[in-house]
Structure formats: C-alpha cells, structure tokens
Amino acid sequence: MPDSYFPPSRYSQIHPDLEPLLASLPEPPEGHVSPDQAAYLFHFVRLLRPALVAETGFCVGHSACIIMLAQESAGLAPRMLSIDICRYEETKRSADIVKTRFPGLKFVEGDTRQVLASNLRRFLRRNGELPLDLAIVDGGHDAETALSDLEIFFACLRPGGYLWLDDFEKPLPNAGVNLAGHTFARRWGNCHRLVTRDGRGFMLHQKGF
C-alpha cells in the first residue's frame, strides 16, 4: 500500500456516513484524497450546490463518494459522471458498490482523450440540460491528457462554474499536471493554487461570466 493511504476512520468527522461508505470500498491501489482535501471538497460542494458534477479518474471512488454525499446532504439529487481507464481491477468493483448507494452515478470505462467529450455531452442531454457546475480532473497525469480533460470540461462548464485540477503544484511535484495547469491558466486565467495542511495541491478555476 502507498504511504499516502488513510484509513476510513480518518474521514469520520466530515460526515457520519462517510467512514462506513469508504470502508465498503476496496483499498486504493495508489494515493487517494487526503482527509484535509476531502473536508475541503465536501464543504466546497455543499457551498457550490452543483446540480451536475463530472470527473476524470475514479480509482476506487473516494472523491465520487465525498461529492455525492455532499450533494445529498445539501438536499440535491446526486448526479455525477466519472470516467476512468480502469488500470486497476478494483475500479470496476468499486464503481458497482458506489452505484448501489448513489444510482445517479454514471461510470464510463475508457481513455478520456477518446471518450470524455462524447460521454459528457450525452450525460448533459440525459439530465435535461442541467448545467455542469463542477468538473474535476484527476485522470491521466501526463500533460497532454490533463490539458485535454481541462479544455473539454471548460467548453461544457456553465459560466460561473468551477474546474478542479488535482495534484497541481503539490510539494512532491507532478510535472505533467503542473505543465497542464500552467498552460490552462495562461490561456483562461481565473485560476488559484491551493495546498492543504497535509500537503495536497490542487488548482481551482472559475469560468468567467
């Protein structure tokens, strides 16, 4: 297991349902959302109240559970699209578990450079043209894939909506993600770098009105 693994008990203070929900999932084969980052994401979703959320990079579904539980706790019907290339055998099994708790999850297997645009448009159509309020990029960490995911999400994001680029400018740097984030920021602006107390970095972009 990676050193960055945190047991489900570390998330119990965020919401009482989160610890048993995370405990029901397979242990992640690589690093996952930290407790501080999870708390930030949970409360950010409750504040933003997004009707629809989309993400690249499901892994075992920790972020998806946090997001949809936050939607539910804010009185919203959880609706989320998640796309993952499924490098790990735990991913599909986790998606099935999460869907039993949150039927509003649409999970798609595939390389986002090939399947993100078409599936995102289909997801938006099937949800009655509700706006995409929040999109999270945490899939392929090479610069080409991360930038492609950002640009596709940006094109469909509602004015005022947010993009979240995970693993950006963290203390242990990821060169591909950093390059994608800086390229996107130079092009579109409105980007902010954040680092949690436990050393997780991410970038937030708000689409201009």
Order of alpha helices (4+ residues) and beta strands (2+ residues): alpha-alpha-beta-alpha-beta-alpha-beta-alpha-beta-alpha-beta-alpha-beta-beta
